Amino acid sequence: MLDKLVGLAMLIVATTVFLYYTTWTLLMPFVDSDHPLHAYFPPRVWAIRIPVILILIGSAVVGSFLSVVMIRSNRKKAAKAKAADKGKKKA
């Protein structure tokens, strides 16, 4: 039951962010700049900066994770090869 609530919360957050961003980038350029609705949105330059920053951070996290996994995998393979070499030398 908890997983369904978490999934619903994630869906609601994603939908809200999508609607906010879509309104900000697609509809706000057509609203007069002195309209009070502009107070709820950051400057338009951030409509490009925020996704770029998120993509860069996400790529760095994924790349770091893959690097750590590959390094650990190589260490395990090296340890197995070393153990196999010791076993062959004893025989």
mmCIF file as gemmi writes it, N, C-alpha and C atoms, coordinates in Angstrom:
data_model
loop_
_atom_site.group_PDB
_atom_site.id
_atom_site.type_symbol
_atom_site.label_atom_id
_atom_site.label_alt_id
_atom_site.label_comp_id
_atom_site.label_asym_id
_atom_site.label_entity_id
_atom_site.label_seq_id
_atom_site.pdbx_PDB_ins_code
_atom_site.Cartn_x
_atom_site.Cartn_y
_atom_site.Cartn_z
_atom_site.occupancy
_atom_site.B_iso_or_equiv
_atom_site.pdbx_formal_charge
_atom_site.auth_seq_id
_atom_site.auth_asym_id
_atom_site.pdbx_PDB_model_num
ATOM 1 N N . MET Axp A 1 ? 0.824 -1.202 0 1 0 ? 1 A 1
ATOM 2 C CA . MET Axp A 1 ? 0 0 0 1 0 ? 1 A 1
ATOM 3 C C . MET Axp A 1 ? 0.864 1.26 0 1 0 ? 1 A 1
ATOM 4 N N . LEU Axp A 2 ? 1.982 1.194 0.74 1 0 ? 2 A 1
ATOM 5 C CA . LEU Axp A 2 ? 2.856 2.354 0.824 1 0 ? 2 A 1
ATOM 6 C C . LEU Axp A 2 ? 3.469 2.68 -0.534 1 0 ? 2 A 1
ATOM 7 N N . ASP Axp A 3 ? 3.803 1.641 -1.306 1 0 ? 3 A 1
ATOM 8 C CA . ASP Axp A 3 ? 4.4 1.883 -2.609 1 0 ? 3 A 1
ATOM 9 C C . ASP Axp A 3 ? 3.434 2.588 -3.558 1 0 ? 3 A 1
ATOM 10 N N . LYS Axp A 4 ? 2.148 2.293 -3.429 1 0 ? 4 A 1
ATOM 11 C CA . LYS Axp A 4 ? 1.156 2.977 -4.265 1 0 ? 4 A 1
ATOM 12 C C . LYS Axp A 4 ? 1.024 4.448 -3.876 1 0 ? 4 A 1
ATOM 13 N N . LEU Axp A 5 ? 1.109 4.742 -2.583 1 0 ? 5 A 1
ATOM 14 C CA . LEU Axp A 5 ? 1.04 6.129 -2.137 1 0 ? 5 A 1
ATOM 15 C C . LEU Axp A 5 ? 2.269 6.913 -2.593 1 0 ? 5 A 1
ATOM 16 N N . VAL Axp A 6 ? 3.421 6.279 -2.499 1 0 ? 6 A 1
ATOM 17 C CA . VAL Axp A 6 ? 4.646 6.936 -2.96 1 0 ? 6 A 1
ATOM 18 C C . VAL Axp A 6 ? 4.573 7.177 -4.471 1 0 ? 6 A 1
ATOM 19 N N . GLY Axp A 7 ? 4.101 6.188 -5.216 1 0 ? 7 A 1
ATOM 20 C CA . GLY Axp A 7 ? 3.94 6.35 -6.655 1 0 ? 7 A 1
ATOM 21 C C . GLY Axp A 7 ? 2.962 7.46 -7.004 1 0 ? 7 A 1
ATOM 22 N N . LEU Axp A 8 ? 1.859 7.533 -6.274 1 0 ? 8 A 1
ATOM 23 C CA . LEU Axp A 8 ? 0.882 8.601 -6.504 1 0 ? 8 A 1
ATOM 24 C C . LEU Axp A 8 ? 1.486 9.963 -6.2 1 0 ? 8 A 1
ATOM 25 N N . ALA Axp A 9 ? 2.234 10.055 -5.106 1 0 ? 9 A 1
ATOM 26 C CA . ALA Axp A 9 ? 2.875 11.329 -4.752 1 0 ? 9 A 1
ATOM 27 C C . ALA Axp A 9 ? 3.878 11.739 -5.823 1 0 ? 9 A 1
ATOM 28 N N . MET Axp A 10 ? 4.657 10.787 -6.324 1 0 ? 10 A 1
ATOM 29 C CA . MET Axp A 10 ? 5.625 11.092 -7.385 1 0 ? 10 A 1
ATOM 30 C C . MET Axp A 10 ? 4.919 11.54 -8.66 1 0 ? 10 A 1
ATOM 31 N N . LEU Axp A 11 ? 3.795 10.908 -8.98 1 0 ? 11 A 1
ATOM 32 C CA . LEU Axp A 11 ? 3.027 11.285 -10.164 1 0 ? 11 A 1
ATOM 33 C C . LEU Axp A 11 ? 2.466 12.694 -10.027 1 0 ? 11 A 1
ATOM 34 N N . ILE Axp A 12 ? 1.971 13.024 -8.866 1 0 ? 12 A 1
ATOM 35 C CA . ILE Axp A 12 ? 1.421 14.359 -8.634 1 0 ? 12 A 1
ATOM 36 C C . ILE Axp A 12 ? 2.512 15.418 -8.725 1 0 ? 12 A 1
ATOM 37 N N . VAL Axp A 13 ? 3.669 15.136 -8.121 1 0 ? 13 A 1
ATOM 38 C CA . VAL Axp A 13 ? 4.777 16.092 -8.18 1 0 ? 13 A 1
ATOM 39 C C . VAL Axp A 13 ? 5.249 16.27 -9.626 1 0 ? 13 A 1
ATOM 40 N N . ALA Axp A 14 ? 5.402 15.18 -10.355 1 0 ? 14 A 1
ATOM 41 C CA . ALA Axp A 14 ? 5.855 15.269 -11.745 1 0 ? 14 A 1
ATOM 42 C C . ALA Axp A 14 ? 4.858 16.034 -12.602 1 0 ? 14 A 1
ATOM 43 N N . THR Axp A 15 ? 3.577 15.797 -12.409 1 0 ? 15 A 1
ATOM 44 C CA . THR Axp A 15 ? 2.552 16.504 -13.171 1 0 ? 15 A 1
ATOM 45 C C . THR Axp A 15 ? 2.554 17.993 -12.848 1 0 ? 15 A 1
ATOM 46 N N . THR Axp A 16 ? 2.708 18.327 -11.571 1 0 ? 16 A 1
ATOM 47 C CA . THR Axp A 16 ? 2.741 19.73 -11.157 1 0 ? 16 A 1
ATOM 48 C C . THR Axp A 16 ? 3.949 20.446 -11.759 1 0 ? 16 A 1
ATOM 49 N N . VAL Axp A 17 ? 5.117 19.807 -11.68 1 0 ? 17 A 1
ATOM 50 C CA . VAL Axp A 17 ? 6.324 20.419 -12.246 1 0 ? 17 A 1
ATOM 51 C C . VAL Axp A 17 ? 6.169 20.585 -13.76 1 0 ? 17 A 1
ATOM 52 N N . PHE Axp A 18 ? 5.636 19.574 -14.423 1 0 ? 18 A 1
ATOM 53 C CA . PHE Axp A 18 ? 5.44 19.663 -15.871 1 0 ? 18 A 1
ATOM 54 C C . PHE Axp A 18 ? 4.503 20.803 -16.239 1 0 ? 18 A 1
ATOM 55 N N . LEU Axp A 19 ? 3.379 20.922 -15.55 1 0 ? 19 A 1
ATOM 56 C CA . LEU Axp A 19 ? 2.422 21.986 -15.854 1 0 ? 19 A 1
ATOM 57 C C . LEU Axp A 19 ? 3.003 23.367 -15.561 1 0 ? 19 A 1
ATOM 58 N N . TYR Axp A 20 ? 3.73 23.493 -14.453 1 0 ? 20 A 1
ATOM 59 C CA . TYR Axp A 20 ? 4.354 24.776 -14.1 1 0 ? 20 A 1
ATOM 60 C C . TYR Axp A 20 ? 5.364 25.167 -15.162 1 0 ? 20 A 1
ATOM 61 N N . TYR Axp A 21 ? 6.246 24.239 -15.525 1 0 ? 21 A 1
ATOM 62 C CA . TYR Axp A 21 ? 7.294 24.533 -16.504 1 0 ? 21 A 1
ATOM 63 C C . TYR Axp A 21 ? 6.69 24.842 -17.879 1 0 ? 21 A 1
ATOM 64 N N . THR Axp A 22 ? 5.668 24.08 -18.265 1 0 ? 22 A 1
ATOM 65 C CA . THR Axp A 22 ? 5.02 24.316 -19.551 1 0 ? 22 A 1
ATOM 66 C C . THR Axp A 22 ? 4.352 25.689 -19.58 1 0 ? 22 A 1
ATOM 67 N N . THR Axp A 23 ? 3.675 26.046 -18.515 1 0 ? 23 A 1
ATOM 68 C CA . THR Axp A 23 ? 3.053 27.362 -18.431 1 0 ? 23 A 1
ATOM 69 C C . THR Axp A 23 ? 4.109 28.456 -18.502 1 0 ? 23 A 1
ATOM 70 N N . TRP Axp A 24 ? 5.189 28.245 -17.77 1 0 ? 24 A 1
ATOM 71 C CA . TRP Axp A 24 ? 6.265 29.235 -17.703 1 0 ? 24 A 1
ATOM 72 C C . TRP Axp A 24 ? 6.911 29.458 -19.064 1 0 ? 24 A 1
ATOM 73 N N . THR Axp A 25 ? 7.194 28.369 -19.779 1 0 ? 25 A 1
ATOM 74 C CA . THR Axp A 25 ? 7.946 28.501 -21.024 1 0 ? 25 A 1
ATOM 75 C C . THR Axp A 25 ? 7.068 28.758 -22.247 1 0 ? 25 A 1
ATOM 76 N N . LEU Axp A 26 ? 5.862 28.225 -22.27 1 0 ? 26 A 1
ATOM 77 C CA . LEU Axp A 26 ? 5.041 28.339 -23.47 1 0 ? 26 A 1
ATOM 78 C C . LEU Axp A 26 ? 3.96 29.415 -23.402 1 0 ? 26 A 1
ATOM 79 N N . LEU Axp A 27 ? 3.436 29.674 -22.217 1 0 ? 27 A 1
ATOM 80 C CA . LEU Axp A 27 ? 2.335 30.631 -22.128 1 0 ? 27 A 1
ATOM 81 C C . LEU Axp A 27 ? 2.754 32.019 -21.646 1 0 ? 27 A 1
ATOM 82 N N . MET Axp A 28 ? 3.735 32.081 -20.754 1 0 ? 28 A 1
ATOM 83 C CA . MET Axp A 28 ? 4.097 33.376 -20.179 1 0 ? 28 A 1
ATOM 84 C C . MET Axp A 28 ? 4.692 34.375 -21.183 1 0 ? 28 A 1
ATOM 85 N N . PRO Axp A 29 ? 5.364 33.928 -22.245 1 0 ? 29 A 1
ATOM 86 C CA . PRO Axp A 29 ? 5.845 34.929 -23.217 1 0 ? 29 A 1
ATOM 87 C C . PRO Axp A 29 ? 4.714 35.728 -23.877 1 0 ? 29 A 1
ATOM 88 N N . PHE Axp A 30 ? 3.499 35.198 -23.856 1 0 ? 30 A 1
ATOM 89 C CA . PHE Axp A 30 ? 2.378 35.889 -24.487 1 0 ? 30 A 1
ATOM 90 C C . PHE Axp A 30 ? 1.597 36.769 -23.512 1 0 ? 30 A 1
ATOM 91 N N . VAL Axp A 31 ? 1.996 36.751 -22.239 1 0 ? 31 A 1
ATOM 92 C CA . VAL Axp A 31 ? 1.341 37.582 -21.229 1 0 ? 31 A 1
ATOM 93 C C . VAL Axp A 31 ? 2.139 38.874 -21.087 1 0 ? 31 A 1
ATOM 94 N N . ASP Axp A 32 ? 1.437 39.985 -20.923 1 0 ? 32 A 1
ATOM 95 C CA . ASP Axp A 32 ? 2.121 41.272 -20.768 1 0 ? 32 A 1
ATOM 96 C C . ASP Axp A 32 ? 3.112 41.227 -19.616 1 0 ? 32 A 1
ATOM 97 N N . SER Axp A 33 ? 4.243 41.899 -19.784 1 0 ? 33 A 1
ATOM 98 C CA . SER Axp A 33 ? 5.3 41.839 -18.776 1 0 ? 33 A 1
ATOM 99 C C . SER Axp A 33 ? 4.923 42.529 -17.464 1 0 ? 33 A 1
ATOM 100 N N . ASP Axp A 34 ? 3.94 43.415 -17.479 1 0 ? 34 A 1
ATOM 101 C CA . ASP Axp A 34 ? 3.525 44.082 -16.24 1 0 ? 34 A 1
ATOM 102 C C . ASP Axp A 34 ? 2.363 43.364 -15.554 1 0 ? 34 A 1
ATOM 103 N N . HIS Axp A 35 ? 1.961 42.242 -16.062 1 0 ? 35 A 1
ATOM 104 C CA . HIS Axp A 35 ? 0.874 41.464 -15.462 1 0 ? 35 A 1
ATOM 105 C C . HIS Axp A 35 ? 1.35 40.854 -14.148 1 0 ? 35 A 1
ATOM 106 N N . PRO Axp A 36 ? 0.492 40.832 -13.118 1 0 ? 36 A 1
ATOM 107 C CA . PRO Axp A 36 ? 0.906 40.279 -11.812 1 0 ? 36 A 1
ATOM 108 C C . PRO Axp A 36 ? 1.217 38.777 -11.84 1 0 ? 36 A 1
ATOM 109 N N . LEU Axp A 37 ? 0.804 38.087 -12.873 1 0 ? 37 A 1
ATOM 110 C CA . LEU Axp A 37 ? 1.079 36.649 -12.984 1 0 ? 37 A 1
ATOM 111 C C . LEU Axp A 37 ? 2.579 36.363 -13.112 1 0 ? 37 A 1
ATOM 112 N N . HIS Axp A 38 ? 3.326 37.34 -13.616 1 0 ? 38 A 1
ATOM 113 C CA . HIS Axp A 38 ? 4.774 37.171 -13.775 1 0 ? 38 A 1
ATOM 114 C C . HIS Axp A 38 ? 5.495 37.064 -12.439 1 0 ? 38 A 1
ATOM 115 N N . ALA Axp A 39 ? 4.853 37.468 -11.365 1 0 ? 39 A 1
ATOM 116 C CA . ALA Axp A 39 ? 5.478 37.393 -10.04 1 0 ? 39 A 1
ATOM 117 C C . ALA Axp A 39 ? 5.648 35.938 -9.582 1 0 ? 39 A 1
ATOM 118 N N . TYR Axp A 40 ? 4.912 34.999 -10.168 1 0 ? 40 A 1
ATOM 119 C CA . TYR Axp A 40 ? 4.975 33.591 -9.763 1 0 ? 40 A 1
ATOM 120 C C . TYR Axp A 40 ? 6.016 32.785 -10.535 1 0 ? 40 A 1
ATOM 121 N N . PHE Axp A 41 ? 6.711 33.425 -11.469 1 0 ? 41 A 1
ATOM 122 C CA . PHE Axp A 41 ? 7.674 32.716 -12.307 1 0 ? 41 A 1
ATOM 123 C C . PHE Axp A 41 ? 9.017 33.429 -12.279 1 0 ? 41 A 1
ATOM 124 N N . PRO Axp A 42 ? 10.116 32.662 -12.3 1 0 ? 42 A 1
ATOM 125 C CA . PRO Axp A 42 ? 11.439 33.291 -12.378 1 0 ? 42 A 1
ATOM 126 C C . PRO Axp A 42 ? 11.691 33.865 -13.772 1 0 ? 42 A 1
ATOM 127 N N . PRO Axp A 43 ? 12.789 34.58 -13.941 1 0 ? 43 A 1
ATOM 128 C CA . PRO Axp A 43 ? 13.111 35.105 -15.28 1 0 ? 43 A 1
ATOM 129 C C . PRO Axp A 43 ? 13.225 33.976 -16.306 1 0 ? 43 A 1
ATOM 130 N N . ARG Axp A 44 ? 12.931 34.286 -17.547 1 0 ? 44 A 1
ATOM 131 C CA . ARG Axp A 44 ? 12.871 33.255 -18.603 1 0 ? 44 A 1
ATOM 132 C C . ARG Axp A 44 ? 14.21 32.606 -18.887 1 0 ? 44 A 1
ATOM 133 N N . VAL Axp A 45 ? 15.31 33.291 -18.586 1 0 ? 45 A 1
ATOM 134 C CA . VAL Axp A 45 ? 16.624 32.71 -18.844 1 0 ? 45 A 1
ATOM 135 C C . VAL Axp A 45 ? 16.818 31.421 -18.04 1 0 ? 45 A 1
ATOM 136 N N . TRP Axp A 46 ? 16.162 31.335 -16.902 1 0 ? 46 A 1
ATOM 137 C CA . TRP Axp A 46 ? 16.258 30.136 -16.06 1 0 ? 46 A 1
ATOM 138 C C . TRP Axp A 46 ? 15.492 28.963 -16.65 1 0 ? 46 A 1
ATOM 139 N N . ALA Axp A 47 ? 14.645 29.214 -17.624 1 0 ? 47 A 1
ATOM 140 C CA . ALA Axp A 47 ? 13.928 28.115 -18.287 1 0 ? 47 A 1
ATOM 141 C C . ALA Axp A 47 ? 14.892 27.229 -19.06 1 0 ? 47 A 1
ATOM 142 N N . ILE Axp A 48 ? 16.032 27.767 -19.441 1 0 ? 48 A 1
ATOM 143 C CA . ILE Axp A 48 ? 17.073 26.988 -20.112 1 0 ? 48 A 1
ATOM 144 C C . ILE Axp A 48 ? 18.119 26.529 -19.104 1 0 ? 48 A 1
ATOM 145 N N . ARG Axp A 49 ? 18.502 27.399 -18.198 1 0 ? 49 A 1
ATOM 146 C CA . ARG Axp A 49 ? 19.561 27.07 -17.244 1 0 ? 49 A 1
ATOM 147 C C . ARG Axp A 49 ? 19.201 25.897 -16.337 1 0 ? 49 A 1
ATOM 148 N N . ILE Axp A 50 ? 17.999 25.866 -15.818 1 0 ? 50 A 1
ATOM 149 C CA . ILE Axp A 50 ? 17.62 24.813 -14.872 1 0 ? 50 A 1
ATOM 150 C C . ILE Axp A 50 ? 17.696 23.425 -15.509 1 0 ? 50 A 1
ATOM 151 N N . PRO Axp A 51 ? 17.106 23.183 -16.683 1 0 ? 51 A 1
ATOM 152 C CA . PRO Axp A 51 ? 17.245 21.854 -17.285 1 0 ? 51 A 1
ATOM 153 C C . PRO Axp A 51 ? 18.693 21.494 -17.616 1 0 ? 51 A 1
ATOM 154 N N . VAL Axp A 52 ? 19.475 22.467 -18.071 1 0 ? 52 A 1
ATOM 155 C CA . VAL Axp A 52 ? 20.878 22.182 -18.391 1 0 ? 52 A 1
ATOM 156 C C . VAL Axp A 52 ? 21.635 21.779 -17.128 1 0 ? 52 A 1
ATOM 157 N N . ILE Axp A 53 ? 21.422 22.5 -16.051 1 0 ? 53 A 1
ATOM 158 C CA . ILE Axp A 53 ? 22.08 22.17 -14.782 1 0 ? 53 A 1
ATOM 159 C C . ILE Axp A 53 ? 21.647 20.788 -14.304 1 0 ? 53 A 1
ATOM 160 N N . LEU Axp A 54 ? 20.359 20.491 -14.387 1 0 ? 54 A 1
ATOM 161 C CA . LEU Axp A 54 ? 19.879 19.173 -13.953 1 0 ? 54 A 1
ATOM 162 C C . LEU Axp A 54 ? 20.443 18.049 -14.812 1 0 ? 54 A 1
ATOM 163 N N . ILE Axp A 55 ? 20.556 18.277 -16.109 1 0 ? 55 A 1
ATOM 164 C CA . ILE Axp A 55 ? 21.134 17.254 -16.995 1 0 ? 55 A 1
ATOM 165 C C . ILE Axp A 55 ? 22.605 17.034 -16.67 1 0 ? 55 A 1
ATOM 166 N N . LEU Axp A 56 ? 23.349 18.109 -16.429 1 0 ? 56 A 1
ATOM 167 C CA . LEU Axp A 56 ? 24.758 17.973 -16.092 1 0 ? 56 A 1
ATOM 168 C C . LEU Axp A 56 ? 24.959 17.242 -14.766 1 0 ? 56 A 1
ATOM 169 N N . ILE Axp A 57 ? 24.163 17.589 -13.776 1 0 ? 57 A 1
ATOM 170 C CA . ILE Axp A 57 ? 24.272 16.915 -12.475 1 0 ? 57 A 1
ATOM 171 C C . ILE Axp A 57 ? 23.873 15.45 -12.603 1 0 ? 57 A 1
ATOM 172 N N . GLY Axp A 58 ? 22.796 15.179 -13.32 1 0 ? 58 A 1
ATOM 173 C CA . GLY Axp A 58 ? 22.365 13.791 -13.515 1 0 ? 58 A 1
ATOM 174 C C . GLY Axp A 58 ? 23.402 12.973 -14.256 1 0 ? 58 A 1
ATOM 175 N N . SER Axp A 59 ? 24.015 13.546 -15.282 1 0 ? 59 A 1
ATOM 176 C CA . SER Axp A 59 ? 25.061 12.839 -16.022 1 0 ? 59 A 1
ATOM 177 C C . SER Axp A 59 ? 26.266 12.562 -15.134 1 0 ? 59 A 1
ATOM 178 N N . ALA Axp A 60 ? 26.62 13.515 -14.289 1 0 ? 60 A 1
ATOM 179 C CA . ALA Axp A 60 ? 27.75 13.322 -13.379 1 0 ? 60 A 1
ATOM 180 C C . ALA Axp A 60 ? 27.463 12.213 -12.37 1 0 ? 60 A 1
ATOM 181 N N . VAL Axp A 61 ? 26.242 12.179 -11.852 1 0 ? 61 A 1
ATOM 182 C CA . VAL Axp A 61 ? 25.874 11.138 -10.891 1 0 ? 61 A 1
ATOM 183 C C . VAL Axp A 61 ? 25.883 9.764 -11.557 1 0 ? 61 A 1
ATOM 184 N N . VAL Axp A 62 ? 25.296 9.647 -12.728 1 0 ? 62 A 1
ATOM 185 C CA . VAL Axp A 62 ? 25.269 8.362 -13.441 1 0 ? 62 A 1
ATOM 186 C C . VAL Axp A 62 ? 26.682 7.934 -13.817 1 0 ? 62 A 1
ATOM 187 N N . GLY Axp A 63 ? 27.489 8.855 -14.31 1 0 ? 63 A 1
ATOM 188 C CA . GLY Axp A 63 ? 28.869 8.531 -14.664 1 0 ? 63 A 1
ATOM 189 C C . GLY Axp A 63 ? 29.68 8.098 -13.46 1 0 ? 63 A 1
ATOM 190 N N . SER Axp A 64 ? 29.494 8.769 -12.334 1 0 ? 64 A 1
ATOM 191 C CA . SER Axp A 64 ? 30.197 8.383 -11.104 1 0 ? 64 A 1
ATOM 192 C C . SER Axp A 64 ? 29.767 6.998 -10.644 1 0 ? 64 A 1
ATOM 193 N N . PHE Axp A 65 ? 28.488 6.733 -10.695 1 0 ? 65 A 1
ATOM 194 C CA . PHE Axp A 65 ? 27.991 5.42 -10.292 1 0 ? 65 A 1
ATOM 195 C C . PHE Axp A 65 ? 28.57 4.318 -11.176 1 0 ? 65 A 1
ATOM 196 N N . LEU Axp A 66 ? 28.541 4.523 -12.484 1 0 ? 66 A 1
ATOM 197 C CA . LEU Axp A 66 ? 29.093 3.522 -13.396 1 0 ? 66 A 1
ATOM 198 C C . LEU Axp A 66 ? 30.593 3.334 -13.177 1 0 ? 66 A 1
ATOM 199 N N . SER Axp A 67 ? 31.316 4.413 -12.907 1 0 ? 67 A 1
ATOM 200 C CA . SER Axp A 67 ? 32.744 4.303 -12.642 1 0 ? 67 A 1
ATOM 201 C C . SER Axp A 67 ? 33.018 3.476 -11.394 1 0 ? 67 A 1
ATOM 202 N N . VAL Axp A 68 ? 32.263 3.728 -10.334 1 0 ? 68 A 1
ATOM 203 C CA . VAL Axp A 68 ? 32.445 2.971 -9.093 1 0 ? 68 A 1
ATOM 204 C C . VAL Axp A 68 ? 32.137 1.501 -9.322 1 0 ? 68 A 1
ATOM 205 N N . VAL Axp A 69 ? 31.074 1.2 -10.037 1 0 ? 69 A 1
ATOM 206 C CA . VAL Axp A 69 ? 30.716 -0.199 -10.312 1 0 ? 69 A 1
ATOM 207 C C . VAL Axp A 69 ? 31.803 -0.879 -11.139 1 0 ? 69 A 1
ATOM 208 N N . MET Axp A 70 ? 32.32 -0.2 -12.149 1 0 ? 70 A 1
ATOM 209 C CA . MET Axp A 70 ? 33.363 -0.787 -12.982 1 0 ? 70 A 1
ATOM 210 C C . MET Axp A 70 ? 34.656 -1.006 -12.19 1 0 ? 70 A 1
ATOM 211 N N . ILE Axp A 71 ? 35.027 -0.08 -11.338 1 0 ? 71 A 1
ATOM 212 C CA . ILE Axp A 71 ? 36.237 -0.226 -10.525 1 0 ? 71 A 1
ATOM 213 C C . ILE Axp A 71 ? 36.09 -1.41 -9.569 1 0 ? 71 A 1
ATOM 214 N N . ARG Axp A 72 ? 34.949 -1.513 -8.908 1 0 ? 72 A 1
ATOM 215 C CA . ARG Axp A 72 ? 34.729 -2.643 -7.986 1 0 ? 72 A 1
ATOM 216 C C . ARG Axp A 72 ? 34.719 -3.967 -8.734 1 0 ? 72 A 1
ATOM 217 N N . SER Axp A 73 ? 34.133 -3.984 -9.913 1 0 ? 73 A 1
ATOM 218 C CA . SER Axp A 73 ? 34.1 -5.207 -10.709 1 0 ? 73 A 1
ATOM 219 C C . SER Axp A 73 ? 35.507 -5.639 -11.103 1 0 ? 73 A 1
ATOM 220 N N . ASN Axp A 74 ? 36.333 -4.682 -11.509 1 0 ? 74 A 1
ATOM 221 C CA . ASN Axp A 74 ? 37.714 -5.004 -11.866 1 0 ? 74 A 1
ATOM 222 C C . ASN Axp A 74 ? 38.493 -5.506 -10.666 1 0 ? 74 A 1
ATOM 223 N N . ARG Axp A 75 ? 38.269 -4.93 -9.493 1 0 ? 75 A 1
ATOM 224 C CA . ARG Axp A 75 ? 38.96 -5.4 -8.281 1 0 ? 75 A 1
ATOM 225 C C . ARG Axp A 75 ? 38.576 -6.834 -7.969 1 0 ? 75 A 1
ATOM 226 N N . LYS Axp A 76 ? 37.287 -7.172 -8.113 1 0 ? 76 A 1
ATOM 227 C CA . LYS Axp A 76 ? 36.847 -8.545 -7.855 1 0 ? 76 A 1
ATOM 228 C C . LYS Axp A 76 ? 37.473 -9.514 -8.849 1 0 ? 76 A 1
ATOM 229 N N . LYS Axp A 77 ? 37.519 -9.136 -10.123 1 0 ? 77 A 1
ATOM 230 C CA . LYS Axp A 77 ? 38.129 -9.996 -11.141 1 0 ? 77 A 1
ATOM 231 C C . LYS Axp A 77 ? 39.611 -10.191 -10.864 1 0 ? 77 A 1
ATOM 232 N N . ALA Axp A 78 ? 40.291 -9.134 -10.454 1 0 ? 78 A 1
ATOM 233 C CA . ALA Axp A 78 ? 41.721 -9.234 -10.156 1 0 ? 78 A 1
ATOM 234 C C . ALA Axp A 78 ? 41.956 -10.128 -8.945 1 0 ? 78 A 1
ATOM 235 N N . ALA Axp A 79 ? 41.098 -10.009 -7.94 1 0 ? 79 A 1
ATOM 236 C CA . ALA Axp A 79 ? 41.245 -10.849 -6.753 1 0 ? 79 A 1
ATOM 237 C C . ALA Axp A 79 ? 41.002 -12.315 -7.107 1 0 ? 79 A 1
ATOM 238 N N . LYS Axp A 80 ? 40.017 -12.61 -7.944 1 0 ? 80 A 1
ATOM 239 C CA . LYS Axp A 80 ? 39.753 -13.989 -8.367 1 0 ? 80 A 1
ATOM 240 C C . LYS Axp A 80 ? 40.917 -14.546 -9.178 1 0 ? 80 A 1
ATOM 241 N N . ALA Axp A 81 ? 41.469 -13.736 -10.076 1 0 ? 81 A 1
ATOM 242 C CA . ALA Axp A 81 ? 42.595 -14.185 -10.891 1 0 ? 81 A 1
ATOM 243 C C . ALA Axp A 81 ? 43.82 -14.439 -10.017 1 0 ? 81 A 1
ATOM 244 N N . LYS Axp A 82 ? 44.027 -13.589 -9.028 1 0 ? 82 A 1
ATOM 245 C CA . LYS Axp A 82 ? 45.154 -13.77 -8.114 1 0 ? 82 A 1
ATOM 246 C C . LYS Axp A 82 ? 44.992 -15.039 -7.295 1 0 ? 82 A 1
ATOM 247 N N . ALA Axp A 83 ? 43.765 -15.298 -6.822 1 0 ? 83 A 1
ATOM 248 C CA . ALA Axp A 83 ? 43.493 -16.511 -6.049 1 0 ? 83 A 1
ATOM 249 C C . ALA Axp A 83 ? 43.66 -17.74 -6.924 1 0 ? 83 A 1
ATOM 250 N N . ALA Axp A 84 ? 43.265 -17.667 -8.18 1 0 ? 84 A 1
ATOM 251 C CA . ALA Axp A 84 ? 43.415 -18.801 -9.09 1 0 ? 84 A 1
ATOM 252 C C . ALA Axp A 84 ? 44.888 -19.069 -9.383 1 0 ? 84 A 1
ATOM 253 N N . ASP Axp A 85 ? 45.675 -18.007 -9.515 1 0 ? 85 A 1
ATOM 254 C CA . ASP Axp A 85 ? 47.115 -18.183 -9.75 1 0 ? 85 A 1
ATOM 255 C C . ASP Axp A 85 ? 47.791 -18.824 -8.553 1 0 ? 85 A 1
ATOM 256 N N . LYS Axp A 86 ? 47.388 -18.441 -7.339 1 0 ? 86 A 1
ATOM 257 C CA . LYS Axp A 86 ? 47.965 -19.047 -6.135 1 0 ? 86 A 1
ATOM 258 C C . LYS Axp A 86 ? 47.617 -20.526 -6.055 1 0 ? 86 A 1
ATOM 259 N N . GLY Axp A 87 ? 46.384 -20.86 -6.44 1 0 ? 87 A 1
ATOM 260 C CA . GLY Axp A 87 ? 45.947 -22.266 -6.432 1 0 ? 87 A 1
ATOM 261 C C . GLY Axp A 87 ? 46.715 -23.098 -7.414 1 0 ? 87 A 1
ATOM 262 N N . LYS Axp A 88 ? 47.068 -22.554 -8.576 1 0 ? 88 A 1
ATOM 263 C CA . LYS Axp A 88 ? 47.803 -23.285 -9.595 1 0 ? 88 A 1
ATOM 264 C C . LYS Axp A 88 ? 49.261 -23.491 -9.169 1 0 ? 88 A 1
ATOM 265 N N . LYS Axp A 89 ? 49.838 -22.5 -8.491 1 0 ? 89 A 1
ATOM 266 C CA . LYS Axp A 89 ? 51.227 -22.601 -8.071 1 0 ? 89 A 1
ATOM 267 C C . LYS Axp A 89 ? 51.408 -23.658 -6.974 1 0 ? 89 A 1
ATOM 268 N N . LYS Axp A 90 ? 50.403 -23.85 -6.122 1 0 ? 90 A 1
ATOM 269 C CA . LYS Axp A 90 ? 50.486 -24.835 -5.035 1 0 ? 90 A 1
ATOM 270 C C . LYS Axp A 90 ? 50.4 -26.263 -5.588 1 0 ? 90 A 1
ATOM 271 N N . ALA Axp A 91 ? 49.712 -26.42 -6.667 1 0 ? 91 A 1
ATOM 272 C CA . ALA Axp A 91 ? 49.503 -27.782 -7.206 1 0 ? 91 A 1
ATOM 273 C C . ALA Axp A 91 ? 50.652 -28.296 -7.993 1 0 ? 91 A 1
